C-alpha cells in the first residue's frame, strides 16, 4: 500500500535531515522519531492514521534512512535531540507532541526535558532507560552481524526474518557490492565492539533523571510481548515521573508499530486527545 506524503530536508549541524510529512488539521502537530532498526518509512501507516486531525512528521535520524551520516560520527543524545529541535524550527512548530520508539525515546526525552515550552506531550514507544537482557542480546547480535552488503533484497529479508518486500526496497540502497542497510555502520560497529569487549556505548547522559525532568504528560507504551521493556520496569518508569502513565499494547513485541499498529494508534489518539492540555492549567 502506497501512502501519499510530502518529503523535506533540513540542515542540522554537520548533516542534512530527511523527513516525511502527512496531513494537517488544527490539533497540536506530532513529530515521530524511529528506533535503531527502523526509519521514518516504518511509521507511515501510523502517521497516516494520526494525520486526520493533525499534521504528523516522521523523521530519519542522522545516520539513518535518507538523512546524511555524520562525518564526525557525532551521534550523542544531545546532538540527535538538537536535530529534532531543528526539524521543529524548520516546520515552524512552536509546540508539538513528540513520539520516540526505542532509541528514539532517548532523544525525544532529552528534548522534552530541556525544551519544556516546545513539547505538549511525550509518547515513549517501548522505551526505557534499561533494556531487558533478552532484548539486548537479540538486538546486539542482530545488528552486530549485519553484513557489509546483501547480494539481494531477498537475502536481506531472510536475514531479518521479514516478508515485506516494499519495506526492504525502502530500507536498503543499491551499492557496488549489493544492497546495504540505510544506517551508518558506526552503529553496527558499536555492537560488534560490545560483543568483543563487553564495553557498552557511552550515552553521555543519565536517562533516568532526564525522565524525571520532563514536565509534560508522558505516555509509556509497552508491547505486551516485548523482550526489551520488562514488565517490572513499568513501576520504575512511573516512580521516575508521576506525570507518566504506562499502557500495554496487546499482541505486540518491541516493534509495536509493525505488530499492532491499530492498538498503537488507538493508544496515542486517546492520550493526545486528553493529556496535552492538562499541565497547561498548572
N, C-alpha and C positions, 0 to 999 in steps of 0.2 A: 504494500500500500504506500503510495506516494503522498506525503503530507506537504502541502504548499506552505512555504515560508520565505521570508527575506533573509539575506545574509549581510553581514557587515564586518568591518575591521576597525580596530583602534590601536594606535601606538601606545605601548606601555613599557617604560624603561627600555631594555635592550631588545624587546620583541614586538611583534605585531600579533594582536589577539583577534581571533575569529569568533563570531557569534551568529546564532540563528534567532530570528525574531518572528513571533506569531501574535496575531490578534490585536486587540485594543481594549476599548471599554473604559469605564470610569473608575473601576476599582483599583486599589493600590497595585502597581505593577510588580512582577516577580522575576527574579534572576535565579537561574538554576546552575549549580556547579557539580560536575560529574566526579566520579571516583577514579581510582588508579587504572583499572582495566576497562574503562569506558570513555566515552566522549559525548559531545553535545548531541550527536545523531541519536544516541540511545534514549534521549529524553523527548524526542519529537512527539510521540503518542501522548505522553502525559502533558506536555506543554500545549499541544493542540486542544486537549480537553479543557485545561485550565484557562486557555486564552479566550474562552467565550465571554468571560466577564472582566478580563484584564489583559494588558499586554504582558507577554511572557518571553523572556530571552534565555536561551541555553548557550553557555559559552564554552569554548575549548580553552582549558587552562594552558599556560605556557608549557611547551614541550609535548602537547597532546593535539590530536586531531589536525585541524588545518591552521592552528596557531603555530608561530615560529618556535624553534628550540632556542634556549638561552645559550649563547656562545660562552658566557661566563659560568654556565651551569648554576645559575642562581635560582634555586627552587625552594628557597626558605619560605616558611609560613608567612612572615610579614610581606615578603615580595609578592607572593601569589595573592595575598589579601589586597595589596595595593592594585594589582591587576583588576580585581573585582571593582574596587572603588573607581578606577579609571574607566571601566565599562559603564558604570552607573553615571559618571560625569558625562561621558560621550552621549549616552542616551538622553541626558537631561533629566534624569530621575533624581529628585531631591530626597525621595523617601521610597523604599521598596521592601517587599518581602524577599527573604533570602532562603534558598534551599540548597543544602550541600549533602551529597552522598559520600559516605566513607571518607576517603582522603579529602574530598571537597568540604567535608564537615569541619576540618581544621581551619581552613582559610575563611569560611563563612563565619565561624565562631569568632575568629580574630576580628573580622570586620565589624560584627555586631557588638563586640566588647569595646573596640577602640573608636567606633564611629556611631555612638548610640542614637544620634539625631537622624541618621540616614536609614536606619533599619526599623521597620514597623513590627516585624516578627521573624523568627528564625525557625526553619524546619531542618532538623538533622536526621538524615535518612540512613539508618543502620550505621550510625557513627557513635563511637565512644572513645575517650582518650586511651582506653586499654582494650586491645583486641583479644578475644578468646584464643587460647592456644591452637585449637583445631583450625580455625580460620587463618591464623597467622602462618601456620605450617603450609596449608594449601596455597595461599597467596604467594608465599616466599618461593615455594618450589615451582609453581606455575610460571611466575614472572621471571625467575632466575634462569629457567631452562628454555625460554623463548629463543629460537634460533635467530641468527642474523637475518635470514630470509627464508621464506617458504617457497617451494617450487611452484605451487599453485594455490588458488583461493581455497580449493577443496582440502588441500593439505593443512591449511591454517584452521579450517573449520573442524577437521578431525582432531587436531592438536588440542583445541579449546573445547571440544565436545559439543559443538553447536551446529545447528542446521539452517540458520537464517543467512542465506547467501547474500541477500541485498545488504544486510548489515556488514558483512565482511568485505563486500565490494567497497563500502564506505570506510571501513576500519583499516583497510590496507592500501598501500600505494605501490605502484609498479616501480621496480628499480632494475638496474642492470643484472642483479643477482636473483631476481624473482620478486616476491611480494613481501613487503616489510610492514610491520605494525606502525601506525602513526603515533609513535610515542618515543621520546628521546631515550636512547639506550642508557642514559645516565641512571634511569630508574631500575632497569634490569640489572645493571652492574652493581647497584646498591644492594640488591637482594643476593646477587652472587657473592658479594663480599660478606654478607650476613651468613650465608651457608658455609663459607670457607673459614671465617674467623670468629663468628658469633657476635661480631660488632654491629649493633643496630645504628641506623642513620640517626644523626642528631637533629632534632627539630629546632633547637634553639629557643623554644618556648615551652612552658609547662601548661598543658591544655586544661587540666582540672581547675586551677584558679581562674583561667580565662572564661570558662563556662560560668563560673560564679560571678564574673564581672558583667555579664550580659544583663541588660535592664529591660529588654522587651520579652514578650511571651515566647516560649520555646516549645516546639513540638518535637519530641524524640520518638521517631518511628523505628520499631524493631521488627524485622522479619521473624515470624514465629518459629521458623526453622533455621534461623541464622546461625552460622558457625563462627561469626565474628563478634556479635553482640550477645554476650552471655545473659541469661535471664536475671542472674543475681546482680548484674551491673545496673539494671534499671533503678533500683532504690538508691544506688550511689549517684546516679545522674540527678535524681530528684533532690538528694541531700546537697548536691553541689549548687543547686539553684532552685529555690522554691517556685519560681515562675515556670518551671519546666514540667510538662506532663508527658508520660510515656504511653504510647499506644502501640499495640502489637497488630501487625497486618498478617492475617491468616494466609496459609498456602504460599508463603514466600520465604526465601532464604535471604542471603546477603543482598542479592540483586533484586530488590523489591520491585524496581521499575520493570524488569523483564518477567518476573514470576507472577506478579499480581498487580498490573498497572491500575485496574479498576479499583482495587482496595486502596491503593496508594492515592489515587485521585480523590476518592471519597473522603479519606482522612485529611488530606491537605485542604480540600474545599471546605469541609466543616470547620477546621481550625481557622482558615483565612477569613471565614465569614464572621466568626465570633471574637477571635482573640486580639487582632492587631489594634483594636480601639480601646481595650481595657486599660492599658497603662497610660493612655493619653489623658485620662481623667485624674491621674495622681500627681 
